[in-house]
Amino acid sequence: MTATRELGTVGVLGGTGPQGRGLARRWAAAGLDVVLGSREESRASDVAATLVDPPDDTTAASLRGSVRGASNEECAATADIVVVAVPYEGMADLLEGLADTLAGSLVVSCVNPLGFDARGAHALDVPEGSAAQQAASLLQESAVVAAFHHVSAVLLDDPTVGAVDCDVLVLGDDRHATDTVQALADTVPGMRGVYAGRLRNAGQVAAPTANLISVNRRSRAHAGNRVTDV
């Protein structure tokens, strides 16, 4: 059995946004079956169709897996791994409504609580410590993992970029769950999953996303992170 088959189906809540769509593109290219979730099933289906059959982009890599659209509820119910890629402001309401459906599931939060003002991006305070910890408090019957915070949505969603050069810091309290998410990261060429601690440390991993945004704006780049000597 191949590694991708062992991972099963990946659902992306917020799969019509730049980060969710980009992750879906990469995982489908790697041979995974992906379900895009959205509040509007028709919108998710439209976005999935553009990934499967790009209207104008002849350089898009063929997908070895599949992508289809669904409602958030169906996405949560049918996926083996559910990735939360929605804006922080709407995350709590979404997960509260899906708590029963997601019971027993592996849930990955890549949500970055960020604010923006005249001085640039900055990390927001989260009462629970991080978006992932907030997700865990709402999904007490799920295994919640934090990952994919620092991956450029622009690079993920650009079909002309062959490899996404970055490490993905993976945090969680369940060893099997973090190993699975590391393997999920490893399916993307150039990307590597690295275990980075317990879920209680997720806030200090998510916060530097604001610094990366500043790096990228000043350097006009799409920088990521690399962990050396591992």
C-alpha positions in Angstrom: 0.0 0.0 0.0 1.4 3.4 -0.9 1.9 6.2 1.6 -0.8 8.3 -0.1 -3.3 5.6 0.0 -2.6 5.1 3.7 -3.5 8.7 4.3 -6.9 8.3 2.9 -9.1 11.2 1.8 -8.1 14.8 2.8 -10.9 17.3 3.4 -10.1 21.0 3.4 -12.6 23.3 5.2 -12.2 26.7 3.6 -10.9 24.9 0.5 -12.0 27.8 -1.8 -9.6 30.3 -0.2 -6.0 30.7 -1.5 -4.3 28.5 1.2 -6.9 25.8 1.1 -7.1 25.7 -2.6 -3.3 25.6 -2.9 -2.9 22.8 -0.4 -5.6 20.9 -2.2 -3.8 21.4 -5.5 -0.6 20.0 -4.1 -2.2 17.0 -2.4 -4.2 16.0 -5.5 -1.0 16.3 -7.6 0.6 13.9 -5.1 -2.1 11.3 -5.7 -4.4 12.0 -2.8 -8.2 12.3 -3.0 -9.3 15.7 -1.8 -12.6 17.2 -0.8 -13.0 21.0 -0.8 -15.5 22.2 1.8 -17.3 25.5 1.6 -20.5 27.1 3.0 -21.7 27.0 -0.6 -21.3 23.6 -2.2 -21.6 25.1 -5.6 -18.6 27.4 -5.0 -16.5 24.5 -3.8 -17.5 22.4 -6.9 -16.6 25.3 -9.2 -13.1 25.7 -7.6 -12.6 21.9 -7.7 -13.4 22.0 -11.4 -10.8 24.7 -12.1 -8.1 22.5 -10.4 -9.1 19.4 -12.4 -9.5 21.2 -15.7 -7.9 24.6 -15.7 -9.6 26.9 -18.2 -6.5 28.7 -19.5 -3.4 27.4 -17.8 -1.8 24.8 -20.1 1.2 24.5 -17.7 -0.8 23.0 -14.8 0.5 19.7 -13.7 -1.8 16.7 -14.1 -3.5 15.5 -10.9 -2.8 11.9 -9.9 -5.5 12.1 -7.3 -9.0 13.6 -7.4 -10.6 16.9 -6.2 -14.3 17.5 -5.7 -16.4 20.1 -3.9 -18.8 19.6 -1.1 -20.5 21.5 1.7 -18.4 21.9 4.9 -20.7 19.3 6.6 -20.1 16.7 3.9 -16.4 17.5 3.8 -16.1 16.9 7.5 -18.1 13.7 7.4 -16.3 12.0 4.5 -12.6 12.9 5.0 -10.1 10.9 6.9 -8.0 14.0 7.6 -9.8 17.4 7.9 -7.7 20.5 7.4 -9.1 23.8 8.8 -8.0 26.6 6.4 -10.6 29.3 7.2 -10.0 32.8 8.5 -9.6 32.9 12.3 -12.6 35.1 12.7 -14.9 32.4 11.4 -13.2 29.3 12.8 -15.0 29.0 16.1 -18.5 29.2 14.7 -17.7 26.7 12.0 -16.1 24.2 14.3 -18.8 24.5 16.9 -21.4 23.4 14.3 -19.2 20.5 13.2 -18.1 19.2 16.6 -20.3 16.1 16.5 -19.4 15.3 12.9 -15.7 15.6 13.6 -15.7 13.4 16.7 -13.0 10.8 16.3 -11.4 12.6 13.3 -7.9 13.9 12.8 -8.3 17.7 12.5 -5.4 19.9 11.3 -5.5 23.6 12.1 -3.4 25.9 9.9 -5.3 29.0 11.0 -3.1 32.0 11.8 -4.8 34.6 14.0 -3.4 37.8 12.5 -4.2 41.5 12.5 -3.1 44.1 10.0 -2.7 47.9 10.5 -0.6 50.7 9.1 2.6 49.1 10.6 1.9 45.7 9.0 1.0 42.3 10.2 0.9 41.3 13.9 -0.2 38.2 15.9 -3.5 38.4 17.7 -3.9 37.2 21.3 -6.0 34.1 21.6 -7.5 33.2 25.0 -6.7 29.5 24.6 -3.1 30.3 23.5 -3.5 29.6 19.8 -6.1 28.9 17.1 -5.2 25.2 17.3 -5.8 25.1 21.0 -9.1 26.9 20.6 -10.0 24.3 18.0 -9.1 21.5 20.5 -11.3 23.1 23.1 -14.2 23.0 20.7 -13.5 19.5 19.3 -12.8 17.6 22.5 -13.5 14.3 20.8 -11.1 14.9 17.9 -7.3 14.7 17.6 -6.2 18.2 16.8 -2.8 19.0 15.2 -1.3 22.4 14.3 0.6 22.5 11.0 1.1 24.4 7.7 1.2 27.8 9.2 4.2 29.1 7.3 3.6 27.8 3.8 3.1 30.5 1.1 -0.4 30.3 -0.4 1.0 31.9 -3.6 3.5 29.2 -4.1 1.1 26.4 -3.2 -1.5 27.6 -5.8 1.0 28.3 -8.6 1.1 25.3 -11.0 4.3 26.5 -12.5 6.1 26.0 -9.1 7.4 22.4 -9.0 8.5 22.2 -5.4 7.5 24.1 -2.3 10.7 24.7 -0.4 9.9 24.7 3.3 9.6 22.7 6.5 6.2 22.3 8.1 6.3 22.5 11.9 3.8 19.9 13.3 2.5 20.1 16.8 0.1 17.9 18.8 -0.5 15.7 21.8 -1.2 12.4 19.9 1.9 10.8 18.4 0.0 8.9 15.7 -1.8 12.1 14.6 1.4 14.1 14.4 3.2 11.3 12.5 0.2 11.2 10.0 0.4 15.0 9.5 4.2 14.8 9.0 3.5 12.2 6.3 0.9 14.5 4.7 3.4 17.3 4.5 6.0 14.9 3.0 3.7 14.1 0.0 4.4 17.6 -1.4 7.7 17.9 -3.3 10.1 20.2 -1.4 8.1 20.1 1.7 9.0 18.3 4.9 7.0 17.7 8.1 9.0 18.2 11.3 7.6 17.4 14.8 7.9 20.6 16.8 6.3 19.8 20.2 3.0 19.7 22.0 -0.1 21.6 21.1 0.5 24.0 23.9 3.4 25.4 21.9 1.3 26.1 18.8 0.9 29.8 19.6 4.6 30.6 19.4 4.8 28.7 16.1 1.8 30.5 14.5 2.9 34.0 15.6 6.1 34.3 13.4 3.8 34.1 10.4 3.5 37.9 10.9 7.3 38.1 10.7 7.4 36.1 7.5 4.8 38.4 6.0 7.1 41.3 6.8 10.1 39.5 5.2 8.1 38.8 2.1 6.8 42.3 1.7 10.2 43.9 2.1 12.0 41.3 -0.1 9.1 40.8 -2.5 9.5 37.0 -1.9 7.5 34.0 -0.7 9.8 32.9 2.1 9.3 29.8 4.3 11.2 28.1 7.1 13.9 25.5 7.2 15.0 23.6 10.3 18.7 22.7 10.0 20.6 19.6 11.2 17.5 17.4 11.4 
